[in-house]
Amino acid sequence: MVLSEISKYLCASSAATSAMTLFSYGLSSGLKRNYKEPELLATIIGEALSQRSSRASGWAAHYTMGGVWAALYALSEAGKPSQSAMAGDAGRLGLVTGMASVAAWRTMFRFYAKENRQRYDYLFHLIPAHLVYAAVLMLCLKKCQVRICSRLTEGREI
């Protein structure tokens, strides 16, 4: 049973991260600017380690972070008796993760990815991208009826 819940959680996290990535790639294509998180992460990882970084490292970091945000959401919701305000939760989650990501990316740009130091346009796309992430995460969790942290919530479903 726990394995089933974990697989649903991983599926929801992957779907949400994929939706956010599609949003960013679409924006990149439309505006002719690089808003592609995995590619920029690969560049930053390469500079941080003073070596060439494979594209796979950027994708791995991107999906890992998507899982971390979903896990943090799950842990923050563990003790709540009611999970009926999904839209509000998605909005709050999107804003919080978006603002935290702006701070993280700004810090990474300050130390790495020298050609991207003045990429404030990149930072501004992160909040709408994370709103997409949060909306898809909430939709998937609700659709799959995932019991978030089932031991902590005593079987209450979202």
C-alpha positions in Angstrom: 0.0 0.0 0.0 2.8 2.5 0.9 4.6 1.6 -2.4 1.4 2.4 -4.3 1.1 5.8 -2.6 4.8 6.6 -3.3 4.4 5.6 -7.0 1.3 7.9 -7.3 3.3 10.7 -5.6 6.2 10.3 -7.9 3.9 10.2 -10.9 2.2 13.5 -9.8 5.6 15.1 -9.2 6.9 14.0 -12.6 3.7 15.2 -14.3 3.9 18.6 -12.6 7.6 19.1 -13.4 7.0 18.1 -17.0 4.1 20.6 -17.3 6.3 23.4 -15.9 9.1 22.4 -18.3 6.7 22.4 -21.3 5.6 25.9 -20.2 9.2 27.1 -20.1 10.1 25.5 -23.4 7.0 27.1 -25.0 7.9 30.5 -23.6 11.5 30.0 -24.9 10.2 29.2 -28.4 7.8 32.1 -28.4 10.1 34.8 -27.0 13.3 33.5 -28.6 15.1 33.4 -25.2 16.4 30.5 -23.1 14.0 29.8 -20.3 14.9 26.1 -20.3 15.6 25.2 -16.7 17.4 21.9 -17.4 19.8 23.4 -19.9 20.6 26.3 -17.6 21.1 23.9 -14.7 23.5 21.8 -16.8 25.5 25.0 -17.5 25.6 26.0 -13.8 26.5 22.5 -12.7 29.3 22.4 -15.2 30.7 25.7 -14.0 30.3 24.8 -10.3 32.3 21.6 -10.8 34.8 23.3 -13.2 34.1 20.7 -15.9 31.8 20.0 -18.7 28.4 19.0 -17.5 26.2 16.6 -19.4 22.7 17.7 -20.2 21.5 14.7 -18.1 22.7 16.4 -15.0 20.5 19.4 -15.7 17.5 17.2 -16.2 18.2 15.2 -13.1 18.6 18.3 -11.0 15.4 19.7 -12.4 13.2 16.7 -11.8 14.8 16.1 -8.3 13.9 19.7 -7.4 10.3 19.0 -8.6 10.2 16.0 -6.3 11.6 18.1 -3.4 8.9 20.8 -3.8 6.2 18.1 -3.9 7.6 16.4 -0.8 7.8 19.7 1.1 4.2 20.3 0.2 3.2 16.8 1.4 5.0 17.3 4.7 3.4 20.7 5.2 -0.1 19.3 4.7 0.4 16.2 6.8 -1.4 17.4 9.9 -4.3 19.3 8.3 -7.8 17.8 8.7 -9.3 19.1 5.5 -7.8 19.4 2.0 -10.8 20.9 0.2 -9.2 24.1 -1.0 -7.1 22.7 -3.8 -7.1 25.8 -5.9 -6.0 28.0 -3.0 -3.3 25.4 -2.1 -2.1 25.4 -5.7 -1.9 29.2 -5.8 0.0 29.4 -2.5 2.3 26.5 -3.5 3.0 28.1 -6.8 3.8 31.5 -5.3 6.0 30.1 -2.5 8.0 27.8 -4.8 8.2 30.5 -7.5 9.6 33.1 -5.0 12.0 30.6 -3.5 13.2 29.6 -7.0 13.7 33.3 -8.0 16.0 33.6 -4.9 17.8 30.4 -5.8 18.3 31.2 -9.5 19.4 34.7 -8.7 22.1 33.3 -6.3 23.2 30.8 -8.9 23.4 33.5 -11.6 25.5 35.6 -9.3 28.1 32.9 -8.8 27.8 30.9 -12.0 26.5 31.2 -15.6 28.3 34.5 -16.1 26.5 35.2 -19.4 23.2 35.0 -17.6 24.0 37.4 -14.7 21.5 40.1 -15.9 18.8 37.6 -16.9 16.0 39.3 -14.8 13.5 38.3 -17.5 14.4 34.7 -16.7 13.6 35.3 -13.0 10.2 36.8 -13.8 9.0 33.7 -15.7 9.6 31.5 -12.7 6.4 32.4 -10.8 4.0 31.6 -13.6 6.0 28.5 -14.4 5.6 27.4 -10.7 1.9 28.2 -10.8 1.6 25.7 -13.7 3.7 23.2 -11.6 1.5 23.6 -8.6 -1.8 23.4 -10.5 -0.8 20.1 -12.2 0.6 18.7 -8.9 -2.7 19.4 -7.1 -4.8 18.0 -10.0 -2.7 14.8 -10.1 -2.8 14.3 -6.4 -6.5 14.8 -6.3 -7.1 12.6 -9.3 -5.0 9.8 -7.9 -6.5 10.3 -4.4 -3.0 10.2 -2.9 -2.9 10.0 0.8 -0.2 12.4 1.6 2.1 11.0 4.4 -0.6 8.4 5.1 0.9 7.5 8.5 0.8 11.1 9.6 -2.6 11.9 8.3 -4.2 8.7 9.6 -5.7 7.8 6.3 -7.3 11.2 5.4 -7.3 11.7 1.6 -6.9 14.9 -0.3 
